Amino acid sequence: MIESPSIRLDIWLWAARFYKTRSLAKQAVETGKVEAGGQRAKPSRMVRVGDGLKVSRGEERFEIQVLALSEQRGPASVAQTLYAESEESRAQREQVRAQRAAERNGYRAPEHKPDKRARRLIQALGDLDAL
């Protein structure tokens, strides 16, 4: 952790392990997946302790508050000390995760590979979509 009062947003997101690389963090900020203080942010925006962020990653939405700053990407246990997620955000993410799991329960993978006849039927269905 560093003693400077602020750090670039894309570096902080990378250090806090929201994104795997700094370039992915920068791209996420540029495409509007990160809000700082209720406004769309730029990758060069300076983050300070106490700032509120909204981060969208895939289907997950995080509402967090910055607790500490770091320029280095460390282990996950250290990264989790850099921010605090709101209880509403955590509950909402768990609810969405449970809903996705419930939707998957209806799907059953096939027991075996399709035979020659089934492959031809699948291919014929694909050809109908091309018309």
Long-range contacts (C-beta under 8 A, 24 or more apart in sequence): 1-68, 1-69, 1-70, 2-69, 2-70, 2-71, 4-69, 5-48, 5-49, 6-46, 6-47, 6-48, 6-69, 7-46, 7-47, 7-69, 7-70, 7-71, 8-43, 8-44, 8-45, 8-46, 8-47, 9-34, 9-36, 9-41, 9-42, 9-43, 9-44, 9-45, 9-46, 9-47, 10-43, 10-44, 11-71, 12-47, 12-66, 12-69, 12-70, 12-82, 13-55, 14-73, 15-70, 15-71, 15-72, 15-73, 15-74, 15-79, 15-82, 16-70, 16-79, 16-82, 16-83, 17-73, 17-76, 17-79, 18-55, 18-57, 18-62, 19-57, 28-55, 28-56, 28-57, 33-57, 53-83, 59-96, 59-100, 60-93, 60-96, 61-89, 61-92, 61-93, 62-89, 62-93, 63-88, 63-89, 64-89
